[in-house]
């Protein structure tokens, strides 16, 4: 029996459901009842509706992984160092993947500070503090 290659909502929903439940696309596409990876990639590039569904499914997959991390941690036998190490590896892999799937939600937060030309940090200053600082700079520049 040939693998399906024609896009249908039923196939798209089946793929997205499996993704939301934590399955990788690699594993999903190994099933002979579902399309190959190349077919899914073709659908993603050619079908906006599927691409949107797939994106939402990946975001839900990140949520699934974060919930799964708690289960892994709760079930580990803390007396066994090999079990703890295995759980740590499983959790780290899921953390990494969740941070890539939903970086705004699960990624590392990076705070950038911007300093003006004079090396002054203006972030967080009130308007009054900025006015005072500007007056100080004008006095320095004219003295």
FIDO-356958 format. One record per atom (N, C-alpha, C, CB): x, y, z. Coordinates in steps of 0.05 Angstrom, whole numbers, plus 5000, padded with zeros to 4 digits. Glycine has a CB too. Layout:
FIDO-356958
XYZ...
//
This chain:
FIDO-356958
501749765000500050005000501850255000498150005024501250444983502850684980502150875003502350824953504151035010503751235031501951455020506451345041500351585037498751805027500452045020496651885048499752174998501252414990499452654984502952354965496852594982494952804977494052935003492452704961494153195005493453335029490553305035494253635027489953235060487153235070487253355098485952955070485053465107484853575134485153345154482153715138484153115148484352885166487252805171482752635154488852795150491752735153493152955168493052685125492553205161493853435174493253435204492853695161490753385211489953375239491253145254486953355242491552915241492852685253495752745259492652435235497152875240499952945244500253145267501153065218498553355266498653565287497953455314496753795280496053275316495353145342497752995353492952955338499152845337501452695346503652885355502452505324504053095341506053295348505453415375506353515327502853495379502053605405502453415428499153695404502353155422502752945442505752875446501152705435507553035434510352995439511852825419510652875465510552725398511952555379513552735360509952375363515852635351517452785332516352725304520452695333516852915286516052875258517452635246516653135242519952595254521452365245519952105251524252355257519052075276517551835284514851815270517251835315513452045269510852045256511051955227509652335257513052045213513251985184514351705179515052185171515051555200515951275196513451095193517651185220511151195202508651045199507951025170506351165216507350795160506550755132503750865126506750465124502250925147499551025143499551335141497650935165501851455146502051745144504051825123502851865172503952075113505752165092508652155100504952445083510352155080513252165085514052445095514852085060516352465105517352725115517552925092520152685128518352835069518553015046515853125038519952885022513852955040511153035033510153245053509152795032510653195079509853385100511253655095510453265128513853645089515353885084514254035060518353825080513353895040512154015016509554155024511653804994507954015040505454135049505954385065503853935066507954375082508654615099509354855082510954545118510754805060511555035043509355125024514054955027507454945018505455014998502655065009505254794978502154995034499555015045499555185071498354725051498655425069498655615091497055515115497555885082494755395109492955295131494455075147490355185119495754895132497254685146499554795161498154465126500954985149503255105162502455235188504555315143500155375188499155505213498455295234496755675206497055085225496354865244498854745256494654655230500754695239503254565247504754745267505054505223504855005262506155185281504855185308506155475269502155185308500755175334501254905348497655215329501354695332501854435344504654425357501654205323506654545344509354555355509354715381511254675335507854925382507755085407506454915429506055345403504454765423503154585443505154365451500554465432506754275432508754075438510654175459510253995412511454425457513154545478511854535505513854835471509254595506507754565531507754285541504854675528507354095523507353815530510053735543506853635505512253825530514853755541515253865569517053865522514354105574514754225600513154065621513954515601510753975614509153815633510553545637506353775622511653435616512953175617515453185635513753085588516753415635519153445652518453405681520453715648516153505690515253475718514753185724512753645723513453045705512952765709515552605711511252655686517452665694520052525695521352575722521852615672521452825731522652885756521252755780522753185760518552745779517052625801517352315802514052685797517852195780518051895779520851785784517051805753522851955783525651855784526251745813527652075777527651535813528551415839531051575847529151105836530751755866532951925875535251775887531952135894534851525895537051365907538851245886535851145924538051245861539651135840540851355823537850945822543551375825544951595810544551555780547851595817544451305770544151275741541351365733544550975733539351305750536551395743536351705744534551275763537751825763537752115765539052235740539152215791541352125733542752225709541052185683545452075706539751965681537951915658535752125658536851635658534452175681532352365683533352645676531052355711535652715686536852975680537253005650539553015695538252805637538652815608536052845593540152555598533952695602531352715589530152995593529452505601530453105617529353365623530953575607529553425653533553555606535153755591534453755561538153695595534053515550533253495522530553635517533253205513528753585535526053705531526154005536524053575551527754095555528054385560529154515535529954435584531254395524532454515500530454535477534954345491529054315473527154305450524854505455525954025447523854525479521654715485522654995481520754675515525155055488526255325484526455395454528955355497526855195437526955245408524255265395528655025395522355105406519655105395518055355403518154855404518455445427517055685437519055865452514655605456520855995438522956145451521956375468524756255430519756505461518656725477517656625504516456875462516656385504515456275528517556115545513156085521519255955532521055775546523955835541520455495538524656025524527456075518528756245540527656225492531356265539532856425558532156725552535856375556531556865573530957145569533557305568529057255592533857465547536257625544535357915547537557575516536658045566536158335570538458485559535658395601537858675541539858835530539659115542539658845499541959225549541959495558543259665537543459525585542159895533543360075513544360325527541260155492546860385522547960635533548460825510550560575548547861075515548261275495551261315488547061535503551761505471554561555462556361615486554561775442555261735506556861825529557161605550555662075541556161375545556361145564554361165587559161135575552161295582550161335603547861135599549161625604547160995620544960805618542360955623545260575639540660975602538261125603535760955610537761265577536260685610534060505615532960535643534960205610530360565646529160575672529060855685530560385690530161055672530161325683527461455678532461495671526561605698524061745694524561995677522761825722522462125668522862375652524262585669520062485643523662605694524962805711527962745714523662815739528662485718531462405720532862465694531662105727531562415671532762475645533262765642530962365622531362935650531663225648534063315665529163365657534363215689536563295706539163205693536263165735539262965683541762865671542463025646541462565663540463105630541063265606542163535614538463305590541063655635542163915645544963885654540364025668545663665668548363615677550263585653548463355694549363445633551063405609551563675594549863205590549463835593549764095580551764265595547064245578551564265621553564425637556364325633552764405667556664055632559363935628560464015601559263635630558664015581559564065553560264365550557363995534559064535564559564825561561664925580556964975565562564765599564664865618567464825607564364735644
//
